[in-house]
Amino acid sequence: MNGVMDGIRVLEVAEYTFVPAAGAVLADWGADVLKVEHPRRGDNQRGLLRVGGQDNTGAINFLMEHANRGKRSIGIDLAKAEGRELLYEIAKSSDVFLTNYLPATRQKLQIDVEHLRAVNPKIIYARGSALGDRGVERDKGGYDSTAYWARGGSGMGGKQMGDAPSMQPGAAYGDSIGGMTIAGGIAGALFARERSGEPSVVDISLLGTGLWAMGCSLTGAMLAGGAPAIPAGARFMNPLVGLYATKDGGFLMLTMLQGHYYWADTCEHLGRPELARDPRFATAEEFAKHSEEAVQELRAAFASATLEEWRGRLATMKGQWGPFQTLQQVATDPQVLANGHIVDVEAGDGSTFKLVASPVQFDDRPPQLRRGPEHAQHTEEVLLELGLDWDRIASLKQLGAIN
């Protein structure tokens, strides 16, 4: 069964990527996700023309497709009483309400927990925020770059001694991870409601998700009294954990935590079997003692061939390693394609485009993806399903409550 969320309706009032990405995952899993957009301007993200150094001016809006695939879009003005009443009507038949609006806005628009529960006592209310729904900064907005990456510790975690902190590696990086986390929280809340009959309020923040991503290192730092578990820029005692450059400027990541156990096999694959018999590296104790010398030997060896050459030569190596790939290389990686992590989506004009699937799969099948909706594309369709007649739809349009 691929559509594990078939029959679940999600009512989404959210913009940008963090929370909409959760709706996209739920749509991948089969849920009917109704995205409420402002009737005139739509989701503000529709207007972003350049993000993360990439132009977003083509026929396919990659920001919107990533976070909104498979949804239906309805244009409703929630600032109007008639628009709110319409939202409440939709909420009556919805299982989940999903939002990233700030507390003051939720109250102003009357879409907070108490408002939705007044019309549907069993609705699961899921809210995503930058910094959490409690504390003095609960009303403060933010992006993944500020809350997940910078404040959550990831940026400084990758910092080398003397260097500035690194920028997050891609657009909506923390947003996408956070959206997957929200989807998991909603799945748990649906399961609990099925068993107990009681709905939950689900809270996920970019800050909390960022802390979870750094959880192992953060726990180590706290146990160490606040000092980093591994000082920035420090060399591991294990030479088989680290980054190595290749002849053509590529990079390999080695992560063989039982370093000396893999040393002889690694040396064999490097074409340097004599290093396994070298007295400096012959025992685990000597291997650790002469780790810097082992690093120098590895650097010289890896610099002797290109990344593609190493990919072939290391294919049968026992230890754990991976190539650093560009996005173009990731898109054609045979293992990525074999597992259905990138799929073809119908563009609506007879052509297709490629989209990254959410990573959870059921019953050995990747999800079947549908492209994201145009702004307010499904307003009339959804309202007719709710039982509104054309006279009321026309009246709501005249009032500006819908698109």
C-alpha positions as CSV (number, residue, x, y, z in Angstrom):
1,M,0.0,0.0,0.0
2,N,1.7,3.2,-1.2
3,G,-1.0,5.7,-0.3
4,V,-0.8,5.3,3.5
5,M,-2.6,8.6,4.0
6,D,-5.5,8.0,1.6
7,G,-8.6,9.4,3.1
8,I,-6.8,12.0,5.2
9,R,-7.5,15.7,4.5
10,V,-5.0,18.3,5.4
11,L,-6.0,22.0,5.5
12,E,-2.8,24.1,5.1
13,V,-2.5,27.8,5.8
14,A,1.2,28.3,5.4
15,E,3.8,30.0,3.1
16,Y,7.4,29.5,2.0
17,T,8.9,26.0,2.5
18,F,9.3,24.8,6.2
19,V,5.6,24.0,6.9
20,P,4.4,23.5,3.3
21,A,7.1,20.9,2.9
22,A,5.3,18.8,5.5
23,G,2.1,19.1,3.4
24,A,4.1,18.0,0.4
25,V,5.3,14.8,2.2
26,L,1.7,14.0,3.3
27,A,0.5,14.5,-0.3
28,D,3.3,12.1,-1.4
29,W,1.8,9.6,1.1
30,G,-1.7,10.0,-0.4
31,A,-3.3,12.8,1.7
32,D,-5.7,15.3,0.1
33,V,-3.8,18.5,1.0
34,L,-5.8,21.8,0.4
35,K,-3.4,24.7,0.3
36,V,-5.1,28.0,1.2
37,E,-3.5,31.0,-0.5
38,H,-4.3,34.7,-0.6
39,P,-6.7,35.1,-3.5
40,R,-4.7,37.8,-5.2
41,R,-0.9,37.4,-4.4
42,G,-0.8,33.7,-3.4
43,D,2.0,32.2,-1.4
44,N,4.7,34.8,-1.1
45,Q,7.3,32.2,-2.2
46,R,5.7,32.3,-5.7
47,G,7.5,35.6,-6.2
48,L,11.0,34.6,-5.3
49,L,13.0,34.7,-8.5
50,R,16.4,33.8,-7.2
51,V,17.3,31.7,-4.2
52,G,20.6,30.1,-3.1
53,G,22.4,31.4,-6.2
54,Q,19.9,29.7,-8.5
55,D,17.5,31.5,-10.9
56,N,13.9,30.6,-10.5
57,T,12.4,32.2,-13.6
58,G,11.8,29.1,-15.7
59,A,8.5,27.5,-16.6
60,I,8.8,25.3,-13.5
61,N,9.0,27.1,-10.2
62,F,11.4,24.7,-8.4
63,L,10.7,26.3,-4.9
64,M,7.0,25.8,-5.2
65,E,7.2,22.4,-6.8
66,H,9.4,21.0,-4.0
67,A,7.2,22.1,-1.2
68,N,3.7,21.9,-2.9
69,R,3.7,18.9,-5.1
70,G,0.4,17.0,-5.2
71,K,-1.7,19.7,-3.4
72,R,-4.8,21.5,-4.4
73,S,-4.8,25.3,-4.1
74,I,-7.7,27.4,-3.0
75,G,-7.7,31.2,-3.0
76,I,-9.4,32.5,0.2
77,D,-9.0,35.9,1.9
78,L,-8.9,35.1,5.6
79,A,-9.0,38.8,6.5
80,K,-12.7,38.8,5.4
81,A,-15.3,37.2,7.7
82,E,-16.8,35.4,4.7
83,G,-13.4,33.9,3.9
84,R,-13.0,32.7,7.5
85,E,-16.4,31.1,7.5
86,L,-15.5,29.3,4.3
87,L,-12.3,28.1,5.9
88,Y,-14.3,26.8,8.9
89,E,-16.6,24.9,6.6
90,I,-13.6,23.2,5.0
91,A,-12.1,22.5,8.5
92,K,-15.2,20.5,9.4
93,S,-14.2,17.8,7.0
94,S,-10.4,18.0,7.6
95,D,-8.3,15.8,9.8
96,V,-5.3,18.2,10.2
97,F,-4.8,21.9,10.2
98,L,-1.3,22.9,9.3
99,T,0.1,26.4,9.6
100,N,3.3,28.5,10.1
101,Y,1.6,31.8,10.8
102,L,2.9,33.7,13.9
103,P,0.8,33.7,17.1
104,A,-0.5,37.3,16.7
105,T,-1.5,36.6,13.1
106,R,-3.3,33.4,14.0
107,Q,-5.3,35.3,16.6
108,K,-6.0,38.2,14.3
109,L,-7.3,35.9,11.5
110,Q,-9.1,33.7,14.1
111,I,-7.3,30.5,13.0
112,D,-5.7,29.5,16.2
113,V,-6.3,26.2,18.0
114,E,-9.5,27.4,19.8
115,H,-11.0,28.7,16.6
116,L,-10.5,25.5,14.6
117,R,-11.5,23.2,17.5
118,A,-14.7,25.2,17.9
119,V,-15.8,23.9,14.5
120,N,-14.0,20.6,14.5
121,P,-13.2,19.3,18.0
122,K,-11.2,16.3,16.6
123,I,-8.9,18.2,14.3
124,I,-5.2,17.8,14.8
125,Y,-3.6,21.3,14.9
126,A,0.0,21.4,13.7
127,R,2.1,24.6,13.9
128,G,5.6,25.1,12.7
129,S,7.7,28.0,14.0
130,A,11.2,29.4,13.9
131,L,11.9,29.4,17.6
132,G,9.1,27.4,19.3
133,D,5.6,28.3,20.5
134,R,6.8,29.2,24.1
135,G,9.3,31.6,25.5
136,V,9.9,35.3,25.1
137,E,10.7,34.9,21.3
138,R,7.6,32.9,20.4
139,D,6.4,35.8,18.3
140,K,9.6,36.1,16.3
141,G,9.8,34.8,12.8
142,G,12.8,33.3,11.1
143,Y,14.2,31.2,8.3
144,D,16.2,27.9,8.3
145,S,19.4,29.9,7.8
146,T,18.9,31.8,11.0
147,A,17.1,29.3,13.3
148,Y,18.1,25.8,12.1
149,W,21.6,26.4,10.7
150,A,23.0,29.3,12.6
151,R,21.3,29.2,16.0
152,G,20.9,25.4,16.1
153,G,24.7,24.9,15.9
154,S,25.2,23.3,12.5
155,G,27.1,26.3,11.0
156,M,29.6,26.4,13.8
157,G,29.8,22.6,13.9
158,G,31.3,22.6,10.5
159,K,33.6,25.5,11.2
160,Q,37.4,25.0,10.9
161,M,39.8,26.7,13.2
162,G,40.2,30.3,12.2
163,D,37.5,30.2,9.5
164,A,34.2,32.0,9.4
165,P,31.1,29.8,10.0
166,S,29.8,28.2,6.9
167,M,26.6,29.1,5.1
168,Q,24.0,26.3,4.9
169,P,24.7,24.2,1.8
170,G,21.4,24.7,-0.1
171,A,18.1,26.6,-0.4
172,A,15.5,25.4,2.1
173,Y,18.0,23.0,3.6
174,G,16.7,23.1,7.2
175,D,13.1,23.8,5.9
176,S,13.0,20.5,4.1
177,I,14.4,18.5,7.0
178,G,12.0,20.3,9.3
179,G,9.0,19.6,7.0
180,M,9.8,15.9,7.1
181,T,9.8,16.1,10.9
182,I,6.4,17.8,10.9
183,A,5.0,15.1,8.7
184,G,6.2,12.4,11.1
185,G,4.7,14.3,14.0
186,I,1.4,14.5,12.3
187,A,1.5,10.8,11.5
188,G,2.1,10.1,15.2
189,A,-0.9,12.4,16.1
190,L,-3.2,10.6,13.6
191,F,-2.2,7.3,15.1
192,A,-2.8,8.4,18.6
193,R,-6.2,9.9,17.6
194,E,-7.1,6.6,16.0
195,R,-6.4,4.8,19.3
196,S,-7.7,7.2,21.9
197,G,-10.1,9.4,19.9
198,E,-8.2,12.5,21.2
199,P,-6.6,15.0,18.9
200,S,-3.2,16.6,19.5
201,V,-1.5,20.0,19.0
202,V,1.7,19.3,17.2
203,D,4.6,21.8,17.6
204,I,7.8,21.7,15.6
205,S,10.3,24.5,15.3
206,L,13.3,25.1,13.1
207,L,15.4,25.6,16.2
208,G,14.3,22.3,17.7
209,T,14.9,20.5,14.5
210,G,18.4,22.0,14.2
211,L,19.2,20.9,17.8
212,W,18.1,17.4,17.0
213,A,20.4,17.3,13.9
214,M,23.3,18.3,16.2
215,G,22.1,16.2,19.1
216,C,25.0,13.8,19.4
217,S,27.6,16.6,19.4
218,L,25.5,18.9,21.6
219,T,25.1,16.2,24.2
220,G,28.8,15.6,24.2
221,A,29.5,19.3,24.6
222,M,27.1,19.5,27.6
223,L,28.7,16.5,29.2
224,A,32.0,18.2,28.7
225,G,30.9,21.3,30.5
226,G,30.1,23.4,27.5
227,A,33.3,22.8,25.6
228,P,33.0,21.2,22.1
229,A,33.2,17.4,22.2
230,I,35.8,17.8,19.4
231,P,37.5,21.2,19.1
232,A,37.0,22.9,15.8
233,G,39.7,22.0,13.4
234,A,41.1,19.1,15.5
235,R,42.5,16.1,13.7
236,F,40.9,12.8,14.5
237,M,43.3,10.2,15.9
238,N,41.8,7.9,13.2
239,P,43.3,8.7,9.8
240,L,40.4,6.7,8.1
241,V,37.9,9.3,9.2
242,G,38.3,12.5,7.2
243,L,38.2,14.3,3.9
244,Y,40.7,13.6,1.1
245,A,41.3,15.5,-2.2
246,T,41.7,13.7,-5.5
247,K,43.9,14.6,-8.5
248,D,41.1,16.5,-10.3
249,G,40.0,18.6,-7.3
250,G,37.3,16.1,-6.2
251,F,36.9,14.9,-2.7
252,L,36.3,11.6,-0.9
253,M,34.8,11.2,2.6
254,L,36.2,8.3,4.6
255,T,34.3,7.2,7.8
256,M,35.8,3.9,9.0
257,L,35.3,4.2,12.7
258,Q,37.2,1.0,13.3
259,G,40.2,2.5,11.6
260,H,43.0,-0.1,12.1
261,Y,40.6,-2.9,11.3
262,Y,40.2,-1.6,7.8
263,W,43.7,-0.4,7.3
264,A,45.2,-3.3,5.4
265,D,42.2,-3.6,3.0
266,T,42.4,0.2,2.4
267,C,46.1,0.1,1.6
268,E,45.5,-2.8,-0.8
269,H,42.8,-0.7,-2.7
270,L,45.1,2.3,-2.7
271,G,47.8,0.3,-4.4
272,R,50.0,0.7,-1.4
273,P,49.9,-2.8,0.3
274,E,53.3,-2.2,1.9
275,L,51.8,0.4,4.3
276,A,49.9,-2.3,6.1
277,R,53.2,-3.9,7.0
278,D,54.9,-0.6,8.0
279,P,55.9,-0.7,11.6
280,R,54.4,2.7,12.2
281,F,50.9,1.3,11.4
282,A,51.3,-2.4,12.2
283,T,49.3,-2.3,15.4
284,A,46.3,-0.3,16.5
285,E,48.4,1.5,19.1
286,E,51.1,2.4,16.6
287,F,48.5,3.4,14.1
288,A,47.0,5.9,16.5
289,K,50.4,7.2,17.6
290,H,51.4,7.8,14.0
291,S,48.1,9.1,12.7
292,E,49.4,12.3,11.2
293,E,51.9,10.3,9.2
294,A,49.2,8.0,8.0
295,V,47.2,11.0,7.0
296,Q,50.1,12.2,4.8
297,E,50.4,8.8,3.2
298,L,46.6,8.8,2.4
299,R,46.7,12.4,1.0
300,A,49.5,11.5,-1.3
301,A,47.8,8.3,-2.5
302,F,44.4,9.9,-3.1
303,A,46.0,12.9,-5.0
304,S,47.4,10.4,-7.5
305,A,44.1,9.7,-9.3
306,T,40.8,11.4,-10.2
307,L,37.6,11.0,-8.3
308,E,36.0,8.8,-11.0
309,E,39.1,6.6,-11.0
310,W,38.8,6.2,-7.2
311,R,35.1,5.4,-7.5
312,G,36.0,2.4,-9.6
313,R,39.0,1.3,-7.6
314,L,37.3,1.6,-4.2
315,A,34.0,-0.1,-5.3
316,T,35.0,-3.4,-3.5
317,M,36.7,-1.8,-0.5
318,K,35.3,-3.1,2.8
319,G,35.4,0.3,4.7
320,Q,32.8,3.0,4.5
321,W,33.4,5.9,2.2
322,G,31.5,8.2,-0.2
323,P,32.3,10.7,-2.9
324,F,31.5,14.4,-2.5
325,Q,29.0,15.0,-5.4
326,T,27.8,18.1,-7.1
327,L,24.1,18.5,-7.6
328,Q,24.5,17.5,-11.2
329,Q,26.3,14.3,-10.2
330,V,23.7,13.5,-7.5
331,A,20.9,13.8,-10.2
332,T,22.5,11.0,-12.2
333,D,23.8,8.8,-9.4
334,P,22.8,5.2,-10.3
335,Q,22.0,4.4,-6.7
336,V,19.8,7.4,-6.3
337,L,17.9,6.5,-9.5
338,A,17.7,2.8,-8.6
339,N,15.9,3.6,-5.4
340,G,13.5,6.1,-6.9
341,H,14.7,9.1,-5.0
342,I,14.3,11.3,-8.2
343,V,11.2,10.7,-10.3
344,D,9.6,12.1,-13.4
345,V,6.5,14.3,-12.9
346,E,4.0,15.3,-15.6
347,A,4.3,19.0,-16.3
348,G,0.7,19.3,-17.7
349,D,1.8,20.1,-21.3
350,G,2.9,16.6,-22.4
351,S,6.4,17.1,-21.0
352,T,7.9,15.9,-17.8
353,F,10.4,17.3,-15.2
354,K,12.3,15.7,-12.4
355,L,11.5,16.1,-8.8
356,V,13.1,14.8,-5.6
357,A,10.7,12.4,-3.8
358,S,10.3,12.5,0.0
359,P,12.6,9.8,1.4
360,V,10.1,7.5,3.1
361,Q,8.9,4.7,0.9
362,F,6.2,2.1,1.6
363,D,6.1,-1.5,0.2
364,D,9.3,-1.1,-2.0
365,R,7.8,1.7,-4.1
366,P,8.7,5.3,-4.5
367,P,5.7,7.7,-4.3
368,Q,3.9,8.7,-7.4
369,L,4.2,12.5,-7.6
370,R,1.9,15.1,-9.1
371,R,3.1,18.6,-9.8
372,G,2.2,21.5,-7.6
373,P,-1.0,23.6,-8.2
374,E,-1.2,26.9,-9.9
375,H,-2.3,29.7,-7.6
376,A,-6.0,29.1,-6.6
377,Q,-6.3,26.5,-9.3
378,H,-8.8,24.4,-7.4
379,T,-11.0,26.9,-5.6
380,E,-14.2,26.2,-7.5
381,E,-13.6,22.5,-7.6
382,V,-13.2,22.2,-3.8
383,L,-16.1,24.5,-3.0
384,L,-18.4,22.5,-5.3
385,E,-17.3,19.3,-3.4
386,L,-18.3,21.0,-0.2
387,G,-21.8,21.5,-1.6
388,L,-21.7,25.2,-2.4
389,D,-23.8,26.3,-5.3
390,W,-22.7,28.6,-8.1
391,D,-24.7,31.5,-6.7
392,R,-22.8,31.4,-3.4
393,I,-19.5,31.0,-5.2
394,A,-20.2,34.0,-7.4
395,S,-21.2,36.0,-4.3
396,L,-18.0,35.1,-2.5
397,K,-16.0,36.2,-5.6
398,Q,-17.8,39.5,-5.7
399,L,-17.0,40.1,-2.1
400,G,-13.3,39.3,-2.8
401,A,-13.3,36.5,-0.3
402,I,-12.2,34.0,-2.9
403,N,-10.3,34.0,-6.2
